[in-house]
């Protein structure tokens, strides 16, 4: 498992780890049932504190992506249906955004807005913006 963190990035280190591991699970680089490195080993390999790794592992557990077993480590949960198609679409979207010189903050804003207004309706009490024709 190749995870990198950037101490100069304003995103907290535990969130960088969480994102990296989450992406590996979603795109299938980490399979259901696969054991993650021990927190101490992963911390040493990326150059962070063991508690930073544990924080990331707890976040992933809370998201239902991994199970934590005291003394036995973290294991990727089996994800029925997988997310391979979604991961592929995301990679295509990122490639397209980069080709059009759309920065990460702008792309994330576009995705957030699209998700917010996707079929199924906006959150309760929120009105859709007026359509322009």
N, C-alpha and C positions, 0 to 999 in steps of 0.2 A: 504494500500500500504506500503510495507516494503522496504525502501531504506536505505542503509548504506553508510556512507562516512568514509574514513580513512585519517585523517590529515597527517599521516606519508607517505602516498602514494605520489609519485612525480606527479601524474596526478592531475591537478587542481580540486578543489572541484566542480565547476560548471560542469566540464566534467564527474566527477564521478556520479553526479546527473543525467545528461543527459543520460549517458549510462544505468543507473539503470531504469529510466523511459522508455527509448526507448525499453529496453529488455522486460519490463512488457507489453508494448503495442504490440510488435511483437509476443510474445508468448501467448497473449490472457488473461493475468492476468488483464489487463485493457481493457475494451471493448469500442467499438465505442459509443459515446454519454456520456460516464462516465465523471463526473466532477473530476478534480484533486484537491488536497487540496489547499486552499489559500496559496499564497507564504509565508505569515507570519507564518501560522500554520506549513507548511512543514519545514520552516527554524528552528522553535522552536523544532520540533520533532527530527531533525537530528543534531541540534547544529551548524548551519551556519547562516550567514547573509542573510537577506531577499533578498538582491540584487544578491546574489549567486544563489538563487532559480530562480529569475526572469531571470537571464542570461541563465540558463538551459532551462527554459520555452521558451525563445525567440529562442534558437537553435532548439528546437523541433518544434516550429511553422515554422521556416524557412525550416525545413525538411519535412513539410507537415503532421506531426503526430498529432499536436494539433492545436486548435484555441484558441486565446486569446481574451477575451471580457472584456473591461474596466468595472470594477465594478462587473462583474459576474464571473470572473475567467477563468480558462483553462479547455477546454473540449477535450477529445480524439475524433479525427475524425473517421468516419466510414471508414474502410479499406475494399474495395470490394475484395473478394478473400482471404483475410487474409494471414497470414504468418505462420500459425500453422505448416505446413509441414517443412518449412524452419527452424523454431525454434526447432522442433524435431531433424532435421538433425544436427543442430549446437550443441545441447546438446549431441547427440551421438558422434559427432566429438571431443568435449571437453573431454568426458569420455574416448574415445579411446586414445587421446593424453596423458591424465593423467596416464592411464594404461601403456603406453609406456615411461613414464617419459620425455615427451616432454614439455618443459616449455612454458609459455604464449608467450614470445617474439618469440620463434622459430615457434610456431603454427601460430601466426599472420603473420609472414614472409611467411610461406607456403601458407596461405590463400591469402595474397596479390599477391603473384606470380601466383597462380592458377587463380585468378580473372583477373589479367592483361592479361594473355595469353589464356583465355577462348575463345570458338568459338565466332566469331564476329570480331576477329582480334585484334591485338595490337593497341594502340593509333597511330594516323597518324604520319608518319615519324619515327616510331620505328620498327626495324627489329626483327623478332623472333630469338631466339638463335638457333644455328645449332643443329640438332638432332643427337644423337649418337646412333649407332646401334651396 
